[in-house]
Amino acid sequence: MNVKIEPSWGQQLQSEFEKPYFRELTDRVRQEYQTVACYPPGQLIFNAFNLCPFDKVKVVIIGQDPYHEPGQAHGLSFSVQKGVALPPSLINIYKEIEQDVGTPMPADGDLTRWAEQGVLLLNATLTVRAHQANSHALLGWRNFTDAAIQALATQREHIVYMLWGSYARSKAYMINRQRNLVLESVHPSPLSANRGGWFGQHQFSRCNAYLQEHGTQPIAW
């Protein structure tokens, strides 16, 4: 599967790799990939970490589960590979960015450009079976991704955490609000966003204002 993680994250999460749950998780994920179609491709499982080293993280956006249809997932929350139709949640994210900071809606849904600027696009679960949402949610990934959030929360400061929807907001307890900015809202999916609480929150301009206030280059959304 050629699964590798960026060295700074590997160092931060070394103790997790040595725990029994992670060994079991690795075995089960490997078996799944060998027997059924799974996403993202093996070499992209840790893509969020590999594109955004630990000491470069400025923003954390937490998703729940990878997209589960062919060609979509590539290891970044809310992001899809070039050439794939934009998912409804991402369309709403782009609409809010356009209203908030004036950036026109891009033609594709590849958020690699965000990750390379320091946005950790972290799904709580890093793999999924084809066509079966949340099918790997109980394999142990959440222990691992919680450890990543806790590493940032304890060792870094002045990070913006964007927590969209009830699941992402459930991670807020790990974050020191005195040392970081936590922006919470409903999920950008049409079902949630159209009820109110997503559009008009100005999260992206607020994020950049906070980063600039603390001497950090803002994100080109």
N, C-alpha and C positions, 0 to 999 in steps of 0.2 A: 504493500500500500504506500510505501515511501512517505510515511508520516514523520515530519520533523517540526520542531518548534524553535522559534527564534531564541538565541542564547540567553538574553537577559530575562526573558520569561521562563526559560528552562531553569535558570538559577533560582528565580523567585518561587517556582512551583516544584522544585526538586523533591521536597518532602511529600508532596501529593503523589508523585510517581512511585514512591516507595510504599504507599499504603495498600492494604489488601483490596480495598474497593477499586482502586485504579487498575490493579492487575486483572481483576475480574472484569472490569469495564473493557479493558483492552482485548481480552479474550473474546468477549461477547460481540464487540464491534467487529473484530476481525472475522468472526464466524458469520455475522450478518452480511458483511461485504462479499464473502466468498459464496454465499448461498442465495442471496436475493439482491435485487437492484437497490442501492442506497445512494444517498446524496449527503454532502457534496462529494466530488472525487476525493479519494484518499489523501492525495498530496495537498488538498485544500482544506482539510479538516481544521487545521490550526491557522488558517489564512488571516484571521483577525489579529492574532498575536504576531504573525510573521511580518505583516505590513506596518505594525505599530508597536515598536519596542517599548518596554516598560517605562523607561525614563523619558519617552517622547509623548506619552499619553496626555492629551489636553482635555478631551471630552470622552465620555462613555455613554453609548446608546445601547440599551439592553433589549434584545429581542427574545422570543421564547423558543422558537423551533425553526430549523431551516425550511425553505420552500421544498416541496416534495414532488414537483413535476420535472420532467427531463429538461436539462439545460439551464435551470434557474439558479440553484444554489451554488455559491462558490465561497462559502465560509465567512461571509459578512452579513450581519443582520440587516434586514430590509433591502438588501442589494441583490440584483440579478445580473447575470452575464449579458454582455452586449449582444444585441440581436433578439433578445427575449422581450415580449410585451411587458410593459410596466404593470406591476401589481397594483391593485387599488390603493393599498396603504401608502405605497411610495408615491403614487400620483398626488395623494393628499399632502404628503410631506413636501413635495415639490411646489404644490399650490401655496402652501403656507410660507415657504421660503420666498416665493415670488412676491407675495403680498407683504412680507416682513422686511426683506432686504433688497428686493428688486431684481434678484437673479432669475432670468427667464428659465422656464422648464427645459431641462436637457432632453436630448433625443433618446438617451438610453438610461438604464437603471443601474449602471455599474458605479458603485460608490467607492471604488478603489482610490479615487482622488481624495476623498475625505480621509480614508485610513492613512494615506501617506502624509497627511497634514497633522496627524495625531488624534484622529477620532477612532476609538476602539469600538468597533461594531460587533458586539459580543452577543451571540445567542446563548441562552442558558443551557440549551441542549445542542450539541455540535454536529449530530448526525441524525438521519431519519431514513426510514424505508420509503421507497417510491410509493406515491399515492396514499400514504398513511400518515397523516399529521400526528405528531406527538408519539409516534411509535417507539422512539428510543428515549422517551422522557424519563423512564424509570431505570435506565441502565447504570446511572451513576454520574452522568455528565454534570448534573447540577451541583454536586459536591465540589467538582473540579472548578467550575466557573465561579461558584461562590468564593472559593479560595483565591481566585484571581482578583475578584472585586475587593476582598478583604486585604489582599496584599497592597493594592493601590490605596485603599482607605487608611491603612496604618502607616504606610511609608511615603506617601505623596500627599501634596496639598494643592489647593487652588485648581482643582479639576472640576469641570462641569459634568454633572450626571443628569442625563435626560431620561426620565423614567415615564414611559408611555404605557398606560393601561394598568390594570390591577396587579398583574403578575410582576411587571417591572417595578412597580411601586412597592411591592412587598420586600424589595431589596434595600429600601431606604434606611432600615434600621442599622445597616452596617456602615453608613456614611456619616462622618462628623460634619454637620452643617455649619459649624463655626469655621471650619478650615476649607470648605468646598461650597460650591453652589449646586443645589439640587432643584431641578425644574421638573415638576410633575404635571401630568395632564392625562386626559383620556387617551385611548389608543387611536392612532390615525386611520384605522380601518373605517370604511364607510358606515358600518353599523354603529360604531361609537362616535365618530367625528360628526356625523350628521345630527346627532342629538345635542351637540354643543359641547364646548370645552376643549376643542382642538384648534379650530381656526381663531385667529386674532389673539393668540397668547404671546406672540412676539418672542418665542423661545430662542430663535436663532440670533436675533440682534441682542437679546439679553445675554446670551452665551458669549458673544464676541465682546460686548462691553465689559463683562467680568474678566475675560482673558486679558484684554488690554489694560484694565485697571491693575492687574497683577503682573504686568510686564511681559505678557505672552502674545505672540503673533496670533491674530484672530484667524478663524477658519474662512476660507473662500468657499462658501456654500454653493 
